């Protein structure tokens, strides 16, 4: 499935565009706030400047009231300013533009539909209270304010545009590792090293590399499983074809010929033997297939000596003529796949008795110096030639001294379980005169953990081990 098929309908914005838009939006919010504050400050500053000029003029008039009073009546209304003098709210002198009576201080009033800024002061002349009001139109101050505010807005707009451009530029630099990562993924090229200056890009690269690694591992395991299944199926078909063909031949002979009772019985016995062999082969194949699906992280702490004791107890009932015993003493706690250890021990015992003709088997378990679990199975059978000891672990391989009715999978099961435990299985000479099977497993625990588990875990009663005669 291509990336286009995974994309939503419509044209989605690129990450670079989103970075530029986010930068523009952030700059717009900041500039708008600053512009509003500056605009208010400009307006307030211009009014304050105008108030200072009015206050200066009003103070001069108050100091020179006697000189200014005769002149004010003769001044025409030029629209530039207006002055009014009153004694106890009685007009004394004024310009044409009449200023209403206002309390002392600064005021903004409309006079004849024109807005004025007015400063009223009070002084004493000849023992009388003289109120002087000076007013100027604020139109000029408002014009200057609007001009300055427009400049601020223009500079703010330019700042937003510059921020957007820088966001586009630096956004491209920021997303370049992601673009390169997407390009390499699309082309199947090796991923770049996760050591760039951008932490998020490094994290994405590392996570994608880890994901692709898991996908490759899963793909490799799938391919390996398919190849194993193909080989397995071909080997199984080859191994099962011979007994099935022989069974068919026997049955056709019985159907086509009128044989005496003794011969018919002999043929039926041969068919049953081959059927039992086919059944045992299918069972072993099922166990091998199940072993390939076992998760090795599902190990549990178990007493290996107790597992061996259980295997011996079950084997003595199946093979009553054999002397099978465990020479180690519990507890020996290890992290193992319990069913896997039992399966390996059961097949090791069966192989020694059926194919090695052993009458005595001794099982031992110990922790090695490098903290590995070592299980040995000794027998007094006829052994295995040195040149065959590695080959007999292969599937469907039978040693030169193996019984004819064997499936050739018993030791393959033992080797498989050893591999699942991170170890191996191999043969050496046995002190009993036969062969020694060694399971070297990476499943051992520390001695302290052994003692702690043994002290806190209730023990099962140990079975009495004795040779069955």
Secondary structure, DSSP 8 states (H G I E B T S, - for coil): --HHHHS-SS----HHHHHHHHHHHHHHHHHHHHHHHHHHHHHHHHHHHHHHHHHHHHHHHHHTHHHHHHHHTT----SS-EEEEEETTEEEEE-SS------SEEEEEEETTEEEEEEEEEEEETTEEEEEEEEEESHHHHHHHHHHHHHHHHHHHHHHHHHHHHHHHHHHHHHHHHHHHHHHHHHT-----S-SS-HHHHHHHHHHHHHHHHHHHHHHHHHHHHHHHHHHHHHHHHHHHHHHHHHHHHHHHHHHS---HHHHHHHHHHHHHHHHHHHHHHHHHHHHHHHHT--TT--EEEEHHHHHHHHHHHHHHH-TTSEEEE-S-S--EEEE-HHHHHHHHHHHHHHHHHTT--SEEEEEEEE-TTS-EEEEEEE-S----GGGTTGGGSTT---TTS-TT--S-HHHHHHHHHHHTT-EEEEEE-TTSSEEEEEEES-B--HHHHHHHHHHS------------
